[in-house]
């Protein structure tokens, strides 16, 4: 019996988190000539500021990426991307830029030209995906300082087939209001109406940068492990102020937080305090975990125990597998073998297994 039949693969295996390196040349080709130097300078300044924020520390590339996967042509070229996916047995992927464009194409780095440059970046992503829009689904970039423009940008991208947008998970740190603010209501309403899923990808924040400077380990191993748990702030701020109550069809997915710690967050911190009666949220009609099950999701790579406990707590509909190509945790190009081991250990089979491996992704991002 071959491995593929052994693990009951869904008809289409979907990775809800993979990365592409969009070079300066790829992006500037989609920008007016007058803005190309602005973008290149902005990207350079952003990288320099990152080094300063880390106190001058530069990570080893092998700590951030799988060396073989990073060098694979599929990391840079759309036609090669499809070949890399075929090699791994993956039908489709949600692809993210290595650095979210919203960090670079912002008022801070691009001045008054930021909206035009950000739209150009989105065009670069769309052109990459245009090679095969059934298999390549891009996490289009949005920075909603200007709500009316943001709604128009989402509408423009939806006309190109967009099913999702990526937003910074810590909006206050880039000068935006938190996402519960009613200033965003028009945007959330538009996303809800058009079926656009909001993505918050794992990211660094100011707390992480401070820890980098204090961490005494050579690889900054303490700091490197913290970003998933800092997503608890993002998750809680989406739910507790009542945004999902007001927009009951809005979908929000947290990318790369992992699973094992999420039942604790909801059982003890979010649901638990409400059940104890010490915390009351009159704007909510359900428990936080019920909003998560109805409107949210989280991606994971390889964590058999975490998958098991999250599945038992939330059920299958909010869990989404990913390869995280080309980062250190990637299962590429051996995803089928990793899936077999992981889902067998978690004792997840049949229809639920198919949902987690492909069905949930197809429903949100592939029109399935």
C-alpha positions as a Markdown table, in Angstrom:
| # | Residue | x | y | z |
|---|---|---|---|---|
| 1 | Unk | 0.0 | 0.0 | 0.0 |
| 2 | Unk | 1.5 | 3.4 | -0.9 |
| 3 | Unk | 1.7 | 6.2 | 1.6 |
| 4 | Unk | -0.8 | 8.4 | -0.3 |
| 5 | Unk | -3.7 | 5.9 | 0.0 |
| 6 | Unk | -2.7 | 4.9 | 3.5 |
| 7 | Unk | -3.3 | 8.4 | 5.0 |
| 8 | Unk | -6.7 | 9.0 | 3.4 |
| 9 | Unk | -5.7 | 12.2 | 1.7 |
| 10 | Unk | -8.5 | 14.6 | 0.8 |
| 11 | Unk | -9.2 | 15.2 | -2.8 |
| 12 | Unk | -7.2 | 18.4 | -2.6 |
| 13 | Unk | -4.5 | 18.9 | 0.0 |
| 14 | Unk | -4.4 | 22.6 | 1.1 |
| 15 | Unk | -1.6 | 24.5 | 2.9 |
| 16 | Unk | -3.0 | 27.7 | 4.5 |
| 17 | Unk | 0.4 | 29.1 | 5.1 |
| 18 | Unk | 3.3 | 29.2 | 2.6 |
| 19 | Unk | 5.7 | 32.0 | 1.7 |
| 20 | Unk | 7.0 | 33.6 | -1.4 |
| 21 | Unk | 10.0 | 36.0 | -1.7 |
| 22 | Unk | 8.9 | 38.9 | -3.8 |
| 23 | Unk | 12.1 | 40.6 | -5.0 |
| 24 | Unk | 12.4 | 44.3 | -5.5 |
| 25 | Unk | 12.6 | 43.7 | -9.2 |
| 26 | Unk | 9.3 | 41.8 | -9.2 |
| 27 | Unk | 7.5 | 44.5 | -7.2 |
| 28 | Unk | 9.0 | 47.6 | -9.0 |
| 29 | Unk | 8.0 | 46.2 | -12.4 |
| 30 | Unk | 4.4 | 46.7 | -11.2 |
| 31 | Unk | 5.0 | 50.3 | -10.0 |
| 32 | Unk | 5.1 | 53.6 | -12.0 |
| 33 | Unk | 8.7 | 54.5 | -12.7 |
| 34 | Unk | 8.5 | 57.5 | -10.4 |
| 35 | Unk | 7.7 | 55.3 | -7.4 |
| 36 | Unk | 10.3 | 52.5 | -7.9 |
| 37 | Unk | 13.1 | 54.2 | -6.0 |
| 38 | Unk | 10.8 | 55.1 | -3.2 |
| 39 | Unk | 9.9 | 51.5 | -2.7 |
| 40 | Unk | 13.5 | 50.3 | -2.9 |
| 41 | Unk | 14.6 | 52.9 | -0.3 |
| 42 | Unk | 11.6 | 52.1 | 1.9 |
| 43 | Unk | 12.5 | 48.4 | 1.9 |
| 44 | Unk | 16.1 | 49.1 | 2.7 |
| 45 | Unk | 15.2 | 51.5 | 5.5 |
| 46 | Unk | 12.7 | 49.0 | 7.0 |
| 47 | Unk | 15.4 | 46.3 | 7.2 |
| 48 | Unk | 17.9 | 48.8 | 8.7 |
| 49 | Unk | 15.3 | 49.8 | 11.3 |
| 50 | Unk | 14.8 | 46.1 | 12.2 |
| 51 | Unk | 18.4 | 45.6 | 13.0 |
| 52 | Unk | 18.4 | 48.7 | 15.2 |
| 53 | Unk | 15.2 | 47.5 | 17.0 |
| 54 | Unk | 17.0 | 44.2 | 17.8 |
| 55 | Unk | 20.0 | 46.0 | 19.2 |
| 56 | Unk | 22.2 | 45.2 | 16.2 |
| 57 | Unk | 21.6 | 41.5 | 16.4 |
| 58 | Unk | 21.3 | 39.7 | 13.0 |
| 59 | Unk | 19.8 | 36.1 | 13.1 |
| 60 | Unk | 21.5 | 33.3 | 11.1 |
| 61 | Unk | 19.4 | 32.6 | 8.1 |
| 62 | Unk | 19.4 | 28.9 | 9.0 |
| 63 | Unk | 17.5 | 29.8 | 12.2 |
| 64 | Unk | 14.7 | 31.5 | 10.1 |
| 65 | Unk | 14.5 | 29.3 | 7.0 |
| 66 | Unk | 15.1 | 25.8 | 5.8 |
| 67 | Unk | 18.2 | 26.2 | 3.7 |
| 68 | Unk | 17.1 | 23.8 | 0.9 |
| 69 | Unk | 13.5 | 25.1 | 0.8 |
| 70 | Unk | 14.8 | 28.7 | 0.8 |
| 71 | Unk | 17.0 | 28.0 | -2.2 |
| 72 | Unk | 14.2 | 26.1 | -4.1 |
| 73 | Unk | 13.1 | 28.0 | -7.2 |
| 74 | Unk | 9.5 | 27.7 | -6.0 |
| 75 | Unk | 10.3 | 30.3 | -3.4 |
| 76 | Unk | 10.7 | 33.0 | -6.1 |
| 77 | Unk | 9.0 | 31.9 | -9.3 |
| 78 | Unk | 5.3 | 31.1 | -9.8 |
| 79 | Unk | 5.8 | 28.3 | -12.4 |
| 80 | Unk | 8.4 | 26.7 | -10.1 |
| 81 | Unk | 6.1 | 27.2 | -7.2 |
| 82 | Unk | 3.6 | 24.8 | -8.7 |
| 83 | Unk | 6.3 | 22.3 | -9.3 |
| 84 | Unk | 7.4 | 22.5 | -5.7 |
| 85 | Unk | 3.8 | 22.0 | -4.6 |
| 86 | Unk | 3.5 | 19.0 | -6.9 |
| 87 | Unk | 6.7 | 17.5 | -5.4 |
| 88 | Unk | 5.1 | 17.8 | -1.9 |
| 89 | Unk | 1.7 | 16.5 | -2.9 |
| 90 | Unk | 0.0 | 19.8 | -2.2 |
| 91 | Unk | -2.9 | 21.0 | -4.4 |
| 92 | Unk | -3.2 | 24.7 | -3.3 |
| 93 | Unk | -1.6 | 27.2 | -1.0 |
| 94 | Unk | -2.4 | 30.5 | 0.6 |
| 95 | Unk | 0.9 | 32.4 | -0.1 |
| 96 | Unk | 2.3 | 35.2 | 2.1 |
| 97 | Unk | 5.2 | 37.5 | 1.3 |
| 98 | Unk | 8.3 | 36.9 | 3.5 |
| 99 | Unk | 7.8 | 40.4 | 4.9 |
| 100 | Unk | 4.3 | 41.7 | 5.0 |
| 101 | Unk | 4.1 | 44.6 | 2.5 |
| 102 | Unk | 2.1 | 46.6 | 4.9 |
| 103 | Unk | 5.2 | 47.1 | 7.0 |
| 104 | Unk | 7.1 | 48.6 | 4.0 |
| 105 | Unk | 4.3 | 50.2 | 1.9 |
| 106 | Unk | 3.2 | 52.4 | 4.8 |
| 107 | Unk | 3.1 | 56.2 | 5.4 |
| 108 | Unk | 6.1 | 55.8 | 7.6 |
| 109 | Unk | 8.3 | 54.6 | 4.8 |
| 110 | Unk | 6.6 | 55.7 | 1.6 |
| 111 | Unk | 5.0 | 59.0 | 2.7 |
| 112 | Unk | 2.0 | 60.2 | 0.7 |
| 113 | Unk | 2.7 | 57.5 | -2.0 |
| 114 | Unk | 2.0 | 54.6 | 0.3 |
| 115 | Unk | -1.5 | 53.7 | -1.1 |
| 116 | Unk | -0.3 | 53.6 | -4.7 |
| 117 | Unk | 2.7 | 51.6 | -3.8 |
| 118 | Unk | 0.7 | 49.2 | -1.7 |
| 119 | Unk | -1.7 | 48.7 | -4.6 |
| 120 | Unk | 1.2 | 48.0 | -6.8 |
| 121 | Unk | 2.5 | 45.4 | -4.4 |
| 122 | Unk | -0.9 | 43.7 | -4.4 |
| 123 | Unk | -0.7 | 43.7 | -8.2 |
| 124 | Unk | 2.7 | 42.0 | -8.0 |
| 125 | Unk | 1.1 | 39.3 | -5.8 |
| 126 | Unk | -1.9 | 39.0 | -8.1 |
| 127 | Unk | 0.4 | 38.5 | -11.1 |
| 128 | Unk | 2.3 | 35.8 | -9.3 |
| 129 | Unk | -1.0 | 33.9 | -8.6 |
| 130 | Unk | -2.3 | 34.5 | -12.1 |
| 131 | Unk | -0.2 | 31.6 | -13.3 |
| 132 | Unk | -2.9 | 29.3 | -11.7 |
| 133 | Unk | -5.5 | 31.0 | -9.6 |
| 134 | Unk | -7.1 | 27.7 | -8.7 |
| 135 | Unk | -4.0 | 26.7 | -6.8 |
| 136 | Unk | -2.3 | 29.9 | -5.7 |
| 137 | Unk | -4.3 | 32.1 | -3.4 |
| 138 | Unk | -2.6 | 35.2 | -2.2 |
| 139 | Unk | -2.8 | 36.9 | 1.2 |
| 140 | Unk | -3.3 | 40.4 | -0.2 |
| 141 | Unk | -1.9 | 43.2 | 1.9 |
| 142 | Unk | -4.0 | 45.9 | 3.6 |
| 143 | Unk | -3.1 | 48.8 | 5.8 |
| 144 | Unk | -6.4 | 50.5 | 6.7 |
| 145 | Unk | -5.4 | 54.0 | 7.7 |
| 146 | Unk | -7.9 | 55.3 | 5.1 |
| 147 | Unk | -11.1 | 53.2 | 5.4 |
| 148 | Unk | -12.7 | 54.4 | 2.2 |
| 149 | Unk | -9.6 | 53.6 | 0.2 |
| 150 | Unk | -9.3 | 50.2 | 2.0 |
| 151 | Unk | -12.8 | 49.3 | 1.0 |
| 152 | Unk | -12.1 | 50.2 | -2.6 |
| 153 | Unk | -8.9 | 48.3 | -2.5 |
| 154 | Unk | -10.6 | 45.2 | -1.2 |
| 155 | Unk | -13.3 | 45.6 | -3.9 |
| 156 | Unk | -10.6 | 45.9 | -6.5 |
| 157 | Unk | -8.8 | 42.8 | -5.3 |
| 158 | Unk | -12.0 | 40.8 | -5.1 |
| 159 | Unk | -12.6 | 41.6 | -8.7 |
| 160 | Unk | -9.3 | 39.9 | -9.4 |
| 161 | Unk | -10.4 | 36.9 | -7.4 |
| 162 | Unk | -9.2 | 37.7 | -3.9 |
| 163 | Unk | -10.6 | 35.6 | -1.1 |
| 164 | Unk | -8.4 | 37.0 | 1.8 |
| 165 | Unk | -6.5 | 40.0 | 3.1 |
| 166 | Unk | -3.6 | 40.1 | 5.6 |
| 167 | Unk | -3.7 | 42.8 | 8.3 |
| 168 | Unk | -1.0 | 43.5 | 10.9 |
| 169 | Unk | -1.8 | 41.5 | 14.1 |
| 170 | Unk | -0.7 | 44.4 | 16.4 |
| 171 | Unk | -2.3 | 47.4 | 14.7 |
| 172 | Unk | -1.5 | 49.9 | 17.5 |
| 173 | Unk | 2.2 | 49.4 | 16.9 |
| 174 | Unk | 2.0 | 50.6 | 13.3 |
| 175 | Unk | -0.2 | 53.6 | 14.3 |
| 176 | Unk | -3.6 | 52.1 | 13.5 |
| 177 | Unk | -6.6 | 51.9 | 15.9 |
| 178 | Unk | -7.4 | 48.5 | 17.3 |
| 179 | Unk | -9.7 | 46.5 | 15.2 |
| 180 | Unk | -12.6 | 46.7 | 17.6 |
| 181 | Unk | -12.9 | 50.4 | 16.9 |
| 182 | Unk | -16.1 | 51.3 | 15.0 |
| 183 | Unk | -14.1 | 53.2 | 12.5 |
| 184 | Unk | -13.5 | 49.8 | 10.8 |
| 185 | Unk | -17.2 | 48.9 | 10.6 |
| 186 | Unk | -17.5 | 49.8 | 6.9 |
| 187 | Unk | -14.4 | 47.6 | 6.1 |
| 188 | Unk | -15.7 | 44.6 | 8.1 |
| 189 | Unk | -19.1 | 45.0 | 6.6 |
| 190 | Unk | -17.5 | 44.9 | 3.1 |
| 191 | Unk | -15.4 | 41.9 | 3.9 |
| 192 | Unk | -18.3 | 40.1 | 5.3 |
| 193 | Unk | -20.5 | 40.8 | 2.3 |
| 194 | Unk | -17.8 | 39.8 | -0.2 |
| 195 | Unk | -16.7 | 36.7 | 1.6 |
| 196 | Unk | -13.2 | 38.1 | 2.2 |
| 197 | Unk | -11.4 | 36.4 | 5.1 |
| 198 | Unk | -9.1 | 38.5 | 7.4 |
| 199 | Unk | -5.7 | 37.0 | 8.1 |
| 200 | Unk | -3.5 | 37.8 | 11.1 |
| 201 | Unk | -0.2 | 36.1 | 10.6 |
| 202 | Unk | 2.3 | 35.4 | 13.4 |
| 203 | Unk | 4.5 | 38.5 | 13.7 |
| 204 | Unk | 7.0 | 40.3 | 16.0 |
| 205 | Unk | 6.0 | 43.2 | 18.2 |
| 206 | Unk | 7.7 | 45.7 | 20.5 |
| 207 | Unk | 7.7 | 43.3 | 23.4 |
| 208 | Unk | 9.5 | 40.7 | 21.2 |
| 209 | Unk | 12.1 | 43.3 | 20.1 |
| 210 | Unk | 12.8 | 44.3 | 23.7 |
| 211 | Unk | 13.3 | 40.6 | 24.7 |
| 212 | Unk | 15.7 | 40.1 | 21.8 |
| 213 | Unk | 18.0 | 42.7 | 23.3 |
| 214 | Unk | 17.7 | 41.1 | 26.8 |
| 215 | Unk | 17.9 | 37.4 | 25.7 |
| 216 | Unk | 21.4 | 36.0 | 26.6 |
| 217 | Unk | 21.2 | 32.9 | 24.4 |
| 218 | Unk | 23.3 | 33.0 | 21.2 |
| 219 | Unk | 20.3 | 32.2 | 18.9 |
| 220 | Unk | 17.9 | 34.4 | 21.0 |
| 221 | Unk | 16.0 | 31.1 | 21.7 |
| 222 | Unk | 13.9 | 32.7 | 24.5 |
| 223 | Unk | 12.6 | 35.5 | 22.3 |
| 224 | Unk | 12.2 | 33.3 | 19.2 |
| 225 | Unk | 9.7 | 31.1 | 21.1 |
| 226 | Unk | 7.4 | 33.9 | 22.3 |
| 227 | Unk | 5.5 | 35.2 | 19.2 |
| 228 | Unk | 2.8 | 32.5 | 19.2 |
| 229 | Unk | 1.7 | 33.3 | 22.7 |
| 230 | Unk | 1.7 | 37.1 | 22.0 |
| 231 | Unk | -1.1 | 36.3 | 19.6 |
| 232 | Unk | -3.4 | 35.9 | 22.6 |
| 233 | Unk | -3.7 | 39.7 | 22.7 |
| 234 | Unk | -4.8 | 39.7 | 19.1 |
| 235 | Unk | -7.3 | 36.9 | 19.5 |
| 236 | Unk | -8.8 | 38.4 | 22.6 |
| 237 | Unk | -9.2 | 41.8 | 21.1 |
| 238 | Unk | -11.1 | 40.4 | 18.2 |
| 239 | Unk | -13.6 | 38.6 | 20.4 |
| 240 | Unk | -14.2 | 40.3 | 23.8 |
| 241 | Unk | -15.1 | 43.8 | 22.6 |
| 242 | Unk | -17.9 | 42.3 | 20.4 |
| 243 | Unk | -16.7 | 42.8 | 16.9 |
| 244 | Unk | -17.7 | 39.3 | 15.8 |
| 245 | Unk | -21.0 | 39.7 | 17.5 |
| 246 | Unk | -21.7 | 42.7 | 15.3 |
| 247 | Unk | -20.4 | 41.0 | 12.2 |
| 248 | Unk | -21.5 | 37.4 | 12.5 |
| 249 | Unk | -20.4 | 36.3 | 9.0 |
| 250 | Unk | -16.9 | 37.9 | 9.2 |
| 251 | Unk | -14.1 | 35.3 | 9.1 |
| 252 | Unk | -10.8 | 35.8 | 10.9 |
| 253 | Unk | -7.9 | 33.3 | 10.7 |
| 254 | Unk | -4.8 | 33.3 | 12.8 |
| 255 | Unk | -1.8 | 32.0 | 10.8 |
| 256 | Unk | 1.0 | 30.1 | 12.5 |
| 257 | Unk | 0.0 | 30.5 | 16.2 |
| 258 | Unk | 0.1 | 26.7 | 16.8 |
| 259 | Unk | -2.8 | 24.9 | 18.5 |
| 260 | Unk | -1.8 | 23.3 | 21.8 |
| 261 | Unk | -2.1 | 26.4 | 23.9 |
| 262 | Unk | -5.3 | 27.7 | 22.5 |
| 263 | Unk | -7.6 | 25.4 | 24.6 |
| 264 | Unk | -6.0 | 26.8 | 27.7 |
| 265 | Unk | -6.5 | 30.4 | 26.5 |
| 266 | Unk | -10.2 | 29.9 | 26.0 |
| 267 | Unk | -10.9 | 27.4 | 28.8 |
| 268 | Unk | -9.2 | 29.3 | 31.5 |
| 269 | Unk | -8.7 | 32.9 | 30.4 |
| 270 | Unk | -11.6 | 33.7 | 28.1 |
| 271 | Unk | -14.5 | 31.3 | 28.7 |
| 272 | Unk | -13.4 | 30.5 | 32.2 |
| 273 | Unk | -13.5 | 33.9 | 33.7 |
| 274 | Unk | -17.0 | 34.5 | 32.3 |
| 275 | Unk | -18.2 | 31.1 | 33.7 |
| 276 | Unk | -16.8 | 32.1 | 37.1 |
| 277 | Unk | -19.0 | 35.2 | 37.0 |
| 278 | Unk | -16.2 | 37.7 | 37.7 |
| 279 | Unk | -16.1 | 39.1 | 34.2 |
| 280 | Unk | -19.2 | 40.2 | 32.3 |
| 281 | Unk | -19.4 | 41.2 | 28.6 |
| 282 | Unk | -22.9 | 42.3 | 27.8 |
| 283 | Unk | -22.0 | 42.9 | 24.2 |
| 284 | Unk | -21.5 | 39.1 | 23.8 |
| 285 | Unk | -24.3 | 36.7 | 23.3 |
| 286 | Unk | -22.0 | 33.6 | 23.3 |
| 287 | Unk | -18.9 | 32.3 | 25.0 |
| 288 | Unk | -15.6 | 33.4 | 23.3 |
| 289 | Unk | -14.9 | 29.8 | 22.3 |
| 290 | Unk | -18.2 | 29.7 | 20.4 |
| 291 | Unk | -17.2 | 32.8 | 18.4 |
| 292 | Unk | -13.9 | 31.0 | 17.6 |
| 293 | Unk | -15.7 | 27.9 | 16.4 |
| 294 | Unk | -18.2 | 30.0 | 14.3 |
| 295 | Unk | -16.0 | 32.6 | 12.7 |
| 296 | Unk | -12.3 | 31.9 | 13.4 |
| 297 | Unk | -9.6 | 29.5 | 12.6 |
| 298 | Unk | -5.9 | 28.7 | 13.3 |
| 299 | Unk | -3.2 | 27.1 | 11.3 |
| 300 | Unk | -0.5 | 24.6 | 12.5 |
| 301 | Unk | 2.4 | 22.6 | 11.0 |
| 302 | Unk | 3.5 | 19.6 | 13.0 |
| 303 | Unk | 2.3 | 19.2 | 16.6 |
| 304 | Unk | 0.5 | 15.9 | 17.1 |
| 305 | Unk | -0.5 | 16.5 | 20.7 |
| 306 | Unk | -1.5 | 20.1 | 20.1 |
| 307 | Unk | -3.6 | 19.0 | 17.2 |
| 308 | Unk | -5.3 | 16.3 | 19.3 |
| 309 | Unk | -6.2 | 18.6 | 22.2 |
| 310 | Unk | -7.4 | 21.4 | 19.9 |
| 311 | Unk | -9.5 | 19.0 | 17.9 |
| 312 | Unk | -11.1 | 17.7 | 21.0 |
| 313 | Unk | -11.8 | 21.2 | 22.3 |
| 314 | Unk | -12.9 | 23.1 | 19.1 |
| 315 | Unk | -13.8 | 20.3 | 16.7 |
| 316 | Unk | -12.4 | 20.2 | 13.1 |
| 317 | Unk | -13.9 | 23.2 | 11.4 |
| 318 | Unk | -11.5 | 25.8 | 12.8 |
| 319 | Unk | -8.2 | 23.9 | 12.3 |
| 320 | Unk | -6.1 | 24.3 | 9.1 |
| 321 | Unk | -2.9 | 22.5 | 8.2 |
| 322 | Unk | 0.0 | 24.2 | 6.5 |
| 323 | Unk | 3.5 | 23.5 | 5.3 |
| 324 | Unk | 5.0 | 26.9 | 6.3 |
| 325 | Unk | 7.4 | 26.7 | 3.3 |
| 326 | Unk | 10.3 | 27.6 | 3.5 |
| 327 | Unk | 10.6 | 28.2 | 7.2 |
| 328 | Unk | 12.4 | 25.8 | 9.7 |
| 329 | Unk | 9.2 | 24.0 | 10.7 |
| 330 | Unk | 8.3 | 23.2 | 7.1 |
| 331 | Unk | 7.2 | 19.7 | 6.2 |
| 332 | Unk | 8.2 | 20.3 | 2.5 |
| 333 | Unk | 8.9 | 18.1 | 0.6 |
| 334 | Unk | 7.8 | 15.3 | 2.9 |
| 335 | Unk | 4.4 | 16.6 | 3.9 |
| 336 | Unk | 2.5 | 13.4 | 3.1 |
| 337 | Unk | 4.7 | 11.4 | 5.5 |
| 338 | Unk | 4.4 | 14.1 | 8.2 |
| 339 | Unk | 0.6 | 14.1 | 7.8 |
| 340 | Unk | 0.5 | 10.4 | 8.2 |
| 341 | Unk | 2.4 | 10.4 | 11.5 |
| 342 | Unk | 0.7 | 13.5 | 12.9 |
| 343 | Unk | -2.9 | 12.5 | 12.2 |
| 344 | Unk | -2.4 | 8.9 | 13.3 |
| 345 | Unk | -1.0 | 10.1 | 16.6 |
| 346 | Unk | -3.8 | 12.6 | 17.0 |
| 347 | Unk | -6.4 | 9.8 | 16.2 |
| 348 | Unk | -8.2 | 12.0 | 13.6 |
| 349 | Unk | -9.6 | 10.1 | 10.6 |
| 350 | Unk | -12.2 | 10.3 | 7.9 |
| 351 | Unk | -14.3 | 13.4 | 7.2 |
| 352 | Unk | -12.8 | 15.4 | 10.0 |
| 353 | Unk | -9.3 | 14.7 | 8.8 |
| 354 | Unk | -10.3 | 15.8 | 5.3 |
| 355 | Unk | -11.7 | 19.1 | 6.6 |
| 356 | Unk | -8.5 | 19.9 | 8.4 |
| 357 | Unk | -6.2 | 19.0 | 5.6 |
| 358 | Unk | -8.2 | 20.6 | 2.8 |
| 359 | Unk | -11.9 | 21.1 | 3.2 |
| 360 | Unk | -11.7 | 24.1 | 5.5 |
| 361 | Unk | -9.1 | 25.9 | 3.3 |
| 362 | Unk | -11.2 | 25.2 | 0.1 |
| 363 | Unk | -14.3 | 26.6 | 1.8 |
| 364 | Unk | -12.6 | 29.9 | 2.9 |
| 365 | Unk | -10.1 | 30.5 | 0.1 |
| 366 | Unk | -10.9 | 28.3 | -2.9 |
| 367 | Unk | -14.6 | 28.9 | -3.3 |
| 368 | Unk | -15.3 | 25.4 | -2.3 |
